[in-house]
Amino acid sequence: MLNKLLLSTTLALSFYVHLQASEKIFVVERESQSLAVIEKNIPRSHMKHMHNMNHGVVKFDGKDGYVISRDGYVIKFDPEQEKILNEYKTSNSAIGFVIGKNYVAVANYDDKSVDILDRDLKPLKKFVTGSKNVGIKIYKDYLVFSQMDNDKITVLKDKNHGKGKPDFVVYKEFEDVGVMPFDAMIKDNNFITGFFQSPFFGVVDLDTMKYKKINILLGDRKPVLKVPHFGFWSISDGNVFIPAVGDNKVLVYTPDFKFVKNIETEGLPVFTSLSPDKKYLAVTFSGKKFPVIQIIDTKTLKIIKRFEFDGKVLHVRWSKEKPKLYISVNDTNKVAVINTKGWWLSHEIFTIKKPSGIFIYEGAE
């Protein structure tokens, strides 16, 4: 009887905690070497001493949080206690990182290398490439990245297959893939990389280790001449949405890159962000339209809403928990919150210093 009562109480408490759980939002404060922490629409604290946050990126894995700073620091922190646990400087300029089950890998610009660290940021191995390294991704036991200066894609393989301490070695390299590879993404078993100076993008099939080049053509059969930032793409169940480089359009393709439509936008699109239910796309802009975002219906491919703020919009993030879209408004030191059920400005969260990237910690089971 007592065991049943204890079990019932435990389940009830677990259910209550689940109901009470809410997203914790970490916002990069570009100029103050800090992260603002927002809970229940209140700016609760600021994590300081995060180094140069000009292009700071935050990632979570389980209950671990990691930050990469512009000046080459990787910082491990506890997102629940909001405490820095460790830090390690890989270079004078780092551009990207990934979190594996038993490692953290960092792609460096300045000292032209890729660093493998353990999850507590102890250095394990450094691969010197002689190039700025970009687009770092994980697939199974592989670590894949591009060498921007050498027009090369490198595949590392963990000889220990994810068990114990990782032991990465160079497994395969693809030469002359295109001019100045930059960003990349993993889609299924394909490593897809874009280039600054080639009219195509490259695909490595990581199961067969074969490479091919794919042209992206507009409706009038003209090639898209630059495909640098895959982080700004959005992929729904039926379409791929790409912000055009230097044109007032969002380009729409099928998943196998057959042209569908150009969606005319108000300004030069920078970032496309897909809602969790994949029904809507938020688009941000550069130049004169920096303060504007537009919302696209992904079924009709039409713009349905427009919002304009009193400063530059640098990032947006959809809540997975609630009908909310968070917007960092850099010039006026705030995060604006849009209710995505009725499409109205719900409220604004102030005292966020020069906000840019918005990252949501959802806790861990």
C-alpha positions in Angstrom: 0.0 0.0 0.0 2.8 2.4 1.0 4.7 1.6 -2.3 1.6 2.3 -4.3 1.1 5.6 -2.4 4.7 6.6 -3.0 4.5 5.7 -6.7 1.3 7.7 -7.1 2.8 10.7 -5.3 6.0 10.5 -7.5 3.9 10.4 -10.7 1.7 13.3 -9.5 4.8 15.4 -8.6 6.5 14.5 -12.0 3.3 15.6 -13.8 3.1 18.8 -11.8 6.8 19.6 -12.5 6.2 18.9 -16.2 3.2 21.3 -16.3 5.2 24.0 -14.4 8.2 23.7 -16.7 8.8 26.6 -18.9 11.4 27.7 -21.5 14.4 29.5 -20.3 15.6 32.0 -22.9 19.3 33.0 -23.3 19.9 36.1 -25.4 23.4 37.1 -26.6 24.2 40.7 -25.5 26.7 41.7 -28.3 28.7 44.4 -26.7 28.8 43.5 -23.0 30.3 40.0 -23.0 27.1 38.6 -21.5 24.0 36.5 -21.9 20.7 37.8 -20.7 18.4 35.2 -19.1 14.7 35.5 -19.5 12.1 33.4 -17.6 8.3 33.9 -17.7 8.8 37.2 -19.7 11.1 38.7 -17.1 14.8 39.5 -17.6 15.9 37.6 -14.5 19.7 37.8 -14.7 22.8 38.4 -16.9 25.6 35.9 -17.2 28.8 37.9 -17.5 32.4 37.2 -18.5 31.4 35.4 -21.7 34.1 37.0 -23.8 33.5 38.7 -27.2 29.8 38.1 -28.0 29.8 39.9 -31.3 28.9 36.6 -33.0 28.2 34.5 -30.0 26.4 31.2 -30.4 24.8 29.1 -27.7 23.9 25.4 -27.9 22.4 22.9 -25.5 22.8 19.2 -25.1 20.9 17.6 -22.3 21.6 19.7 -19.2 24.9 21.1 -20.7 25.1 24.6 -22.2 28.0 25.7 -24.4 28.9 29.1 -25.9 31.4 29.9 -28.6 32.8 33.5 -28.6 34.1 35.5 -31.5 37.6 35.5 -29.9 37.9 31.8 -29.8 36.7 30.7 -26.4 34.4 27.8 -25.8 32.5 28.1 -22.5 30.6 25.3 -20.8 27.9 26.4 -18.4 25.0 25.1 -16.4 21.8 26.5 -17.9 19.8 25.8 -14.8 22.1 27.2 -12.2 23.5 29.8 -14.7 27.0 29.1 -13.7 30.2 29.0 -15.9 31.7 25.5 -15.4 34.8 25.7 -17.6 36.3 27.5 -20.6 39.0 26.8 -23.2 40.5 29.1 -25.8 40.9 27.2 -29.1 42.2 30.1 -31.2 41.9 33.9 -31.7 38.8 33.5 -33.9 36.4 30.6 -33.9 33.4 30.3 -36.3 31.4 27.3 -35.4 31.1 24.2 -33.2 29.2 21.0 -32.7 28.5 18.8 -29.7 28.9 15.1 -29.9 28.0 12.4 -27.3 31.6 12.5 -25.9 33.2 15.5 -27.5 33.0 19.1 -28.6 34.5 20.0 -32.0 35.4 23.6 -32.9 36.1 25.1 -36.3 38.7 27.9 -36.1 39.4 30.8 -38.4 42.5 32.4 -36.9 44.9 29.5 -36.3 43.5 27.5 -39.2 42.6 24.3 -37.3 39.9 22.2 -35.9 40.0 21.3 -32.2 38.5 18.2 -30.6 37.7 18.6 -26.9 36.0 16.4 -24.4 32.7 17.5 -22.9 34.5 19.2 -20.1 36.6 21.1 -22.6 39.8 19.3 -22.1 41.8 19.3 -25.4 42.1 15.9 -27.1 43.4 16.6 -30.6 44.0 19.5 -33.0 43.9 19.1 -36.8 45.9 21.9 -38.5 44.5 22.5 -42.0 46.3 25.7 -43.1 42.8 27.1 -43.9 39.9 28.9 -42.3 37.5 26.0 -41.4 33.7 26.3 -41.7 30.5 24.4 -41.8 31.4 21.8 -39.2 28.8 19.0 -38.8 28.3 15.5 -37.3 27.0 12.4 -39.0 27.2 9.0 -37.2 30.9 8.5 -36.4 32.0 11.2 -38.9 32.9 14.9 -38.3 32.7 16.9 -41.5 33.9 20.4 -42.3 35.0 22.6 -45.2 38.3 24.3 -45.7 37.5 27.7 -47.1 41.0 28.7 -48.3 41.8 25.2 -49.8 38.4 24.6 -51.6 38.3 21.2 -49.8 35.9 19.1 -47.7 37.4 17.0 -45.0 35.8 13.9 -43.3 37.2 12.8 -40.0 36.2 9.4 -38.5 36.2 8.3 -34.8 38.1 5.1 -34.7 36.4 4.3 -31.3 32.9 4.6 -32.8 31.6 6.9 -30.1 32.8 4.7 -27.2 35.1 6.1 -24.5 37.5 8.8 -25.6 37.1 9.8 -29.2 40.0 9.2 -31.6 39.4 11.1 -34.8 41.6 10.5 -37.9 41.3 11.9 -41.4 39.1 9.5 -43.3 38.6 11.2 -46.7 39.1 14.6 -48.4 37.4 16.0 -51.4 39.6 18.4 -53.5 38.5 21.3 -55.7 34.9 21.2 -54.5 34.1 24.8 -55.4 35.5 28.3 -54.7 35.4 29.4 -51.1 33.1 27.0 -49.3 31.3 28.5 -46.4 28.2 27.3 -44.5 26.9 23.8 -44.6 24.0 21.7 -43.4 23.3 18.0 -43.0 20.1 16.7 -44.6 19.6 13.0 -44.1 22.9 11.4 -45.2 24.0 14.4 -47.3 26.5 17.1 -46.3 25.5 20.1 -48.3 27.9 23.1 -48.6 27.5 26.5 -50.2 30.1 28.7 -51.8 30.9 32.4 -52.0 32.2 32.3 -55.5 30.7 29.3 -57.3 27.3 29.1 -59.0 26.3 25.8 -57.4 26.4 24.0 -54.1 28.1 20.7 -53.3 26.8 17.5 -51.8 28.7 14.7 -50.2 26.8 11.5 -49.7 28.2 10.4 -46.4 27.1 6.8 -46.9 28.8 6.3 -50.3 31.4 9.1 -49.8 30.6 10.4 -53.3 30.6 14.1 -54.2 28.5 16.0 -56.7 27.7 19.6 -57.7 24.1 20.8 -58.0 23.1 24.0 -59.8 20.2 26.0 -58.3 18.2 27.7 -61.1 15.6 30.4 -60.9 12.4 30.2 -62.9 14.0 32.0 -65.8 16.9 29.4 -65.6 19.4 31.9 -64.3 21.7 30.4 -61.7 21.7 31.5 -58.1 25.3 32.9 -57.9 25.9 32.7 -54.2 24.7 30.2 -51.6 26.8 31.0 -48.5 24.5 30.8 -45.4 22.6 27.5 -45.0 21.8 28.5 -41.5 19.4 31.1 -43.0 17.5 28.4 -45.0 14.3 26.8 -43.8 13.2 23.3 -44.8 9.5 22.4 -44.4 7.9 19.1 -45.3 7.2 20.2 -48.8 9.6 23.1 -49.7 13.0 24.6 -49.1 13.0 28.4 -48.5 16.2 30.3 -49.3 16.7 34.1 -48.8 18.0 35.5 -52.1 21.4 37.1 -51.9 21.1 40.7 -53.0 17.5 40.5 -54.2 14.1 41.2 -52.6 12.9 37.6 -52.8 12.6 34.4 -50.8 13.3 31.5 -53.2 11.1 28.4 -53.0 12.2 25.0 -54.2 11.1 21.4 -53.7 13.4 19.2 -51.5 15.2 17.9 -54.7 15.7 21.6 -55.7 13.1 22.0 -58.5 12.0 25.6 -58.7 8.6 26.5 -57.3 8.3 30.2 -56.9 9.9 33.5 -56.0 8.1 35.3 -53.1 8.6 39.0 -53.4 9.6 40.6 -50.1 9.8 44.1 -48.8 13.5 44.2 -48.4 16.7 42.1 -48.9 16.1 39.0 -46.8 18.7 37.8 -44.4 17.2 35.1 -42.3 14.2 32.7 -42.7 12.9 31.0 -39.6 10.3 28.2 -39.8 7.7 27.8 -37.1 7.7 24.5 -35.1 4.5 23.4 -36.9 6.1 24.4 -40.2 3.0 26.5 -41.1 4.7 29.9 -41.1 8.0 31.5 -42.0 9.5 34.6 -40.4 11.8 36.7 -42.6 14.2 39.3 -41.5 15.9 41.9 -43.7 19.1 44.1 -44.0 19.6 47.7 -45.0 16.7 50.1 -44.8 14.3 47.3 -43.8 16.4 46.1 -40.8 13.5 46.9 -38.4 10.9 44.9 -40.4 9.9 41.2 -40.3 7.3 39.6 -42.6 5.4 36.4 -42.0 4.8 33.9 -44.9 2.2 31.2 -45.0 4.0 28.1 -46.2 0.9 26.6 -47.7 -0.2 29.6 -49.8 3.4 31.0 -50.2 1.9 34.5 -49.5 2.9 37.1 -47.0 0.2 37.4 -44.3 1.7 39.7 -41.7 4.2 42.5 -41.3 5.7 44.0 -38.2 8.0 47.0 -37.9 10.1 47.8 -34.8 12.0 50.8 -33.5 15.5 49.3 -34.2 17.4 46.7 -36.1 16.0 43.1 -35.9 19.0 40.8 -35.6 17.4 37.5 -34.7 14.1 35.7 -34.2 13.2 32.5 -32.4 9.9 30.6 -32.3 8.8 29.1 -29.0 8.1 25.3 -29.1 6.0 25.6 -26.0 3.7 28.5 -26.6 2.3 30.5 -29.5 5.1 33.1 -29.3 7.8 34.5 -31.6 10.7 36.3 -29.9 12.5 39.1 -31.8 15.7 40.8 -30.7 15.6 44.5 -31.4 19.2 45.6 -31.1 19.1 49.4 -31.1 16.4 49.7 -28.4 17.8 47.0 -26.0 14.7 44.8 -25.9 13.2 41.5 -27.0 9.7 41.9 -28.6 7.2 39.0 -28.3 4.5 38.4 -30.9 1.5 36.3 -30.2 1.3 33.9 -33.2 -2.3 32.9 -32.7 -3.7 36.4 -33.3 -0.5 37.9 -34.8 -0.2 40.9 -32.5 2.6 42.4 -30.4 2.0 40.8 -27.0 4.7 42.6 -25.0 8.2 43.8 -24.9 11.0 42.7 -22.6 13.4 45.5 -21.8 16.9 45.9 -20.2 18.4 43.4 -22.7 21.7 45.0 -23.8 22.2 45.2 -27.5 20.5 41.8 -28.1 21.3 39.5 -31.1 21.0 35.7 -31.0 18.1 34.1 -29.1 18.5 30.6 -27.8 15.9 28.5 -25.8 16.8 26.0 -23.2 14.0 23.4 -22.8 15.5 21.4 -20.0 16.4 17.7 -20.1 14.5 14.5 -19.2 
